[in-house]
């Protein structure tokens, strides 16, 4: 059913609701509010990315909080991921560390 390399992490991107609300606010905003709302939309648009990039960023953040640099200490990074994500297989953890290195 599932291979041991699958990570089973789901990237949640529910930014469309926020983006719609900001666009509506921008349409009704006065001149002094428009630059801030445009900047907020720009920030939301910058969060777009493919699933692998987002997983890599998430893993990088998790490892950063643990004080582990996955580029220099891959073994500790894999161990930390497997501790943080119960049931994560070795091969999947290695793949996630590689994604974190690519996202960095």
Secondary structure, DSSP 8 states (H G I E B T S, - for coil): ---TT---------HHHHHHHHHHHHHH--HHHHHHHHHHHHHHHHT---HHHHHHHHHHHHHHHTT--TTT-HHHHHHHHHHHSTT--HHHHHHHHHHHHHH-
